[in-house]
Amino acid sequence: VIKMSSDLVHSDTLDESTRKFMEKISDTSKSMATMIDGLLDFARSAARPEPGARADLAEVLNSVMVWAKPEADKLGIQVQIVPMQRAIVACCSEVFLNSIVSNLVRNALRYVREGASNPHTVAIKVTEAGSYVRIEFADNGPGVAKDKLEAIFEPYFRVSTKYQGIGLGLATVKRFVESHSG
C-alpha cells in the first residue's frame, strides 16, 4: 500500500524536494517488500513437496523470463534459455521451482556485470540426469572466490554488500532443492 500510494503521486505536480522524498519512499518500500518476500520464501523452503506435484520446466522458465527480460535488457544483459530436446517435468510444485529459478536468475543479473566481458550473458540449460532434472546457470561474471564457496549457501551470507538483499536467496534455493531430494 505504501509503494502503490507513493507511486500514484504524480511527480510532475511536485517540487523537486518532495519528488525526491516520494521516490525514496517508493524505493524503500520496494526494498522492504523484497526483504519480506525473501524471509517468507526462506521460511517455506523447508516444506516438503506435495505428493503428485508436477512442474513443466518450459512453463516455469517462460514465466521467469516475463520479469527477467525487461530487467536484463535494462542492464544490458542477454539471458538465453538453451532449448530443451523435449518437454521436461519436475516432481515439485511450480511455486517452488519458480522461486528456485527466480532466485538464481536474480543473482546472475545482479552479479554478472561485475568483471564480465561484453556482452554480459546468462545462459540457462535444463537436462535430465537419470531420474533428476538438472538446471544449469552459466554467466561470464566474476565468479565466487574459493574461500567463500562454502558460505554462499548459509543464511544471511552475502558475497558483496554492493547490492540490495539480505543474503537469503541461495540459502532458500538450497533448502528448496534439498527438501525435494535434490
Buried (B, 14 or more C-beta within 10 A) or exposed (E): EEBEEBBEBEEEEBEEEEBEBBBEBBEEBBBEEBBEEBEEBBEBBEBEBEEEBEBBBBBBBEBBBEEBEEBBEEEEBEBEBEEBEEEBEBBBBBBBBBBBBBBBBBBBBBBBBBEBEEEBBBBBBBEBEEEEBEBEBEBBBBEEEEEEEEBBBEBEBBBEEEEEBBBBBBBBBBBBBEBBEB
